[in-house]
Amino acid sequence: MTAPLTPQDDPSSDGRTPEPAPDRQDDQADQADQADQAREQARAEARAELRQGAVILAAVTLAGVLLGLLWVWLAPRVPLISDGKAVYLKNTEGEQAIGADGWFGLLGLGFGVLSAALVFLFRRAGGIAIVVGLAVGSLLASLVAWRLGIRLGPTGDVAAHALAVGKGVVFDAPLRLGAKGMLLAWPLAAMATHLGLTALFGPRDPEPPVVPHWPQR
C-alpha cells in the first residue's frame, strides 16, 4: 500500500489573487476614458441643442409682432354707423369680418413656412429641442400677433366711439378674430414645412456595408 502523494506547492496558491497583465489594465483604462469622453460630449451636445431651442423659441415669438402689424395693415375694416340710439353694420352683406380671419390665416401660413425654412437652415441636424422651440414659439407668436392686432386696431369701446364720431358718421369696428382656429395656422405650417425639409434634405445615417451573399451549392 503506497502513501498518498503530496501535491507540490503551487506558488500562485498563497491566498492572493493574481494581478492582471499590465496591457489589460491599460486597455480597461482607455475604454473607461473613452466612455467618459463620449458621455461628456453627449451632455455638451444636449446643452447646446437646448440653448439653440431657446433661441429659436424667443426669435419666433418675437416675429409675432411683425405678423400683428401686417394683420392690422392688411385686414379689411368692418364699417359701422350709429343713429344716435344704436350702432348698426353699414353694409349687412359685407364680408370684411371673414376677410380679417382669412388674412390672419394666410399670414400665419406664410410666416410658418418662412420660420421653418430659416430654422432648418440654422440647424439642419434637427433635434427635439429645436422642434419644440419652433412649435411653441409659433403658437406664442400667433397669440402675440392676435393680441397686438386687437390693441393696435380700432378701439373696442364701440359705444364711446360712436358717441365721439357723432350720428350718421361711419366708423370702423374693432378688429377681431372670429375663427380662433386661425391661431394654429402658423404652428401647423411650421411643423409640416420643417418635417418635409428634414425628410428631403436632412442628414442621413450611414448605410451598413453590403455583405456579399454566396449561394450555397
Steps between C-alpha positions, in 0.01 A plus 500: 500500500656821390491831691279782365675733272550854627426764232781730424480846641347739246659848521172656390294337778616734778152652546561801274316566175736525205515852360394549138760561244607864458378516141152393608490775764597756239221382267242526778619850590482609137148363467390681816650827374327461165166433672542810719587712198198368309267581790646848541468566127136384506424733792670791324300437182176481701576832673581664167175368347299634796658844461425502128141391568456788746641747246262371233203523736580863589570606140184341359289649780633848427413452133137503610530876537555530126201277429283719723609816323433351158160377612399847618618645170347245261181390675185660356302727728139436599305830459251592771252786526295641784156661495550654841327213680667184370792391286445305179703342224515742210505210255313199635623281215866593538766232545764715667488299823568177311777680312673589826506132602619399155785748501615382841497139380685574176763706677539225760559241229761717333680572825490131589668395176760776526586438864534124445730554203721737700514260795595213269783705350613599850496143634489248219561206733173568681436374851216478750581835663508669158159362400345584838642853486358551152156361592460689828647818354258485204198466729619784724568714193141450382370605841726806502383600151134456594516708815721765343268535201199549725686759706628696198173480308190713553387540859289227652263745672247525217250714694758761593638501146151552352433783745833661413451497121134602517171391346508371143880490477662177383777360720698175519405210721762346728736254337400151608600142427177310473649160408741422782624201305701742286741521793622153402585599142857602588585195719352249256673653199830517688486135610399373158769701322774403743405134478503512121837677481653255749369203303628635169825674589586392854814301587484128436635220717783307336383186329641168631759332279364252253614145579514281190282195518628194323239242409548164655560205274 
